[in-house]
Amino acid sequence: MDKYYYLASQIPFLKPDMDSPPTLKWFLDEARKWMSPADYLKVASVSIRHYQKVPYKTWAAVNYAEFEKSLRQEIAEYRKAQKEGYEYRLKGFPQSLVKEGNPLDIERKLILERWAYLEELEFGHYSDVDFLVITALKIQLLDRLKTFDKEKGMKIFEEIISKVRTGESEKSEASSENEMRDTQ
């Protein structure tokens, strides 16, 4: 079966600023009910992290992997240029993706760039395996966006700084005690 009309109709309209997006677990549970085992495996195995090797080659998975690899190569070249002190212009991507904003803003922009690419891939695919692969990738991007919590991040940052300071002060006290013993 190459068309999954009913499953596609169950999926809410996905957009990057959703308040409560569906979870990947929910989506895969629904997909398992309606898909052939071979097609389900294609959808369940897709990941936003697969850009070197795609486990199950579908048109959408292969195209997304090529896009992701290209994006990562451009970011790596840009960062290398920054580190070595020369100018590098991204090829195929706007410079503003990596130049403007703090690291969190840049990461959000990169996710939205990936989202826009998936939107392009989605055209003409409304209920087939490629549509469902794209949906799985979009849900993973939404999950990634949800992990960005400024207050939670600041709390973790402060905890790390506190541990570092505590570790340094413990080392300083130990050094002082050793020095005092050595002088006695």
Contacts in CASP RR format, 6 or more apart in sequence:
PFRMAT RR
TARGET T0000
AUTHOR 0000-0000-0000
METHOD contacts of the structure
MODEL  1
MDKYYYLASQIPFLKPDMDSPPTLKWFLDEARKWMSPADYLKVASVSIRH
YQKVPYKTWAAVNYAEFEKSLRQEIAEYRKAQKEGYEYRLKGFPQSLVKE
GNPLDIERKLILERWAYLEELEFGHYSDVDFLVITALKIQLLDRLKTFDK
EKGMKIFEEIISKVRTGESEKSEASSENEMRDTQ
1 35 0 8 1.000
1 36 0 8 1.000
1 39 0 8 1.000
2 128 0 8 1.000
2 129 0 8 1.000
3 127 0 8 1.000
3 128 0 8 1.000
4 34 0 8 1.000
4 35 0 8 1.000
4 39 0 8 1.000
4 127 0 8 1.000
4 128 0 8 1.000
4 129 0 8 1.000
4 131 0 8 1.000
4 132 0 8 1.000
5 127 0 8 1.000
6 34 0 8 1.000
7 30 0 8 1.000
7 31 0 8 1.000
7 33 0 8 1.000
7 34 0 8 1.000
7 35 0 8 1.000
7 127 0 8 1.000
7 132 0 8 1.000
8 126 0 8 1.000
8 127 0 8 1.000
8 131 0 8 1.000
8 132 0 8 1.000
9 127 0 8 1.000
10 30 0 8 1.000
11 22 0 8 1.000
11 27 0 8 1.000
11 30 0 8 1.000
11 135 0 8 1.000
12 18 0 8 1.000
12 21 0 8 1.000
12 22 0 8 1.000
14 21 0 8 1.000
14 22 0 8 1.000
14 135 0 8 1.000
14 138 0 8 1.000
14 139 0 8 1.000
14 142 0 8 1.000
16 111 0 8 1.000
16 112 0 8 1.000
16 115 0 8 1.000
16 141 0 8 1.000
16 142 0 8 1.000
16 145 0 8 1.000
18 142 0 8 1.000
21 139 0 8 1.000
21 142 0 8 1.000
21 143 0 8 1.000
21 146 0 8 1.000
22 139 0 8 1.000
23 139 0 8 1.000
23 143 0 8 1.000
24 136 0 8 1.000
24 139 0 8 1.000
24 140 0 8 1.000
24 143 0 8 1.000
27 135 0 8 1.000
27 136 0 8 1.000
27 139 0 8 1.000
28 43 0 8 1.000
28 44 0 8 1.000
28 136 0 8 1.000
31 40 0 8 1.000
31 43 0 8 1.000
31 44 0 8 1.000
31 132 0 8 1.000
32 40 0 8 1.000
32 44 0 8 1.000
35 43 0 8 1.000
35 132 0 8 1.000
39 129 0 8 1.000
39 132 0 8 1.000
41 56 0 8 1.000
42 56 0 8 1.000
42 58 0 8 1.000
42 61 0 8 1.000
42 129 0 8 1.000
42 133 0 8 1.000
43 129 0 8 1.000
43 132 0 8 1.000
43 133 0 8 1.000
43 136 0 8 1.000
44 136 0 8 1.000
45 55 0 8 1.000
45 56 0 8 1.000
46 54 0 8 1.000
46 55 0 8 1.000
46 56 0 8 1.000
46 58 0 8 1.000
46 61 0 8 1.000
46 64 0 8 1.000
46 133 0 8 1.000
46 136 0 8 1.000
46 137 0 8 1.000
47 137 0 8 1.000
47 140 0 8 1.000
48 68 0 8 1.000
48 114 0 8 1.000
48 137 0 8 1.000
48 140 0 8 1.000
48 141 0 8 1.000
48 144 0 8 1.000
50 61 0 8 1.000
50 65 0 8 1.000
50 68 0 8 1.000
51 65 0 8 1.000
51 66 0 8 1.000
51 68 0 8 1.000
51 69 0 8 1.000
51 72 0 8 1.000
52 65 0 8 1.000
52 69 0 8 1.000
54 61 0 8 1.000
54 62 0 8 1.000
54 65 0 8 1.000
58 129 0 8 1.000
58 130 0 8 1.000
58 133 0 8 1.000
59 130 0 8 1.000
60 121 0 8 1.000
60 125 0 8 1.000
60 129 0 8 1.000
60 130 0 8 1.000
60 131 0 8 1.000
60 133 0 8 1.000
60 134 0 8 1.000
60 137 0 8 1.000
61 133 0 8 1.000
63 121 0 8 1.000
64 117 0 8 1.000
64 118 0 8 1.000
64 121 0 8 1.000
64 133 0 8 1.000
64 134 0 8 1.000
64 137 0 8 1.000
67 114 0 8 1.000
67 117 0 8 1.000
68 114 0 8 1.000
71 93 0 8 1.000
71 110 0 8 1.000
71 113 0 8 1.000
71 114 0 8 1.000
74 90 0 8 1.000
74 91 0 8 1.000
74 92 0 8 1.000
74 93 0 8 1.000
75 98 0 8 1.000
75 110 0 8 1.000
77 88 0 8 1.000
78 88 0 8 1.000
78 90 0 8 1.000
78 98 0 8 1.000
80 88 0 8 1.000
81 87 0 8 1.000
81 88 0 8 1.000
82 88 0 8 1.000
89 95 0 8 1.000
90 97 0 8 1.000
90 98 0 8 1.000
93 113 0 8 1.000
96 109 0 8 1.000
97 106 0 8 1.000
97 109 0 8 1.000
97 110 0 8 1.000
97 113 0 8 1.000
98 106 0 8 1.000
100 106 0 8 1.000
104 148 0 8 1.000
104 150 0 8 1.000
107 148 0 8 1.000
108 145 0 8 1.000
108 148 0 8 1.000
111 141 0 8 1.000
111 144 0 8 1.000
111 145 0 8 1.000
114 141 0 8 1.000
115 138 0 8 1.000
115 141 0 8 1.000
118 134 0 8 1.000
118 137 0 8 1.000
118 138 0 8 1.000
118 141 0 8 1.000
121 130 0 8 1.000
121 134 0 8 1.000
122 131 0 8 1.000
122 134 0 8 1.000
125 131 0 8 1.000
125 134 0 8 1.000
END
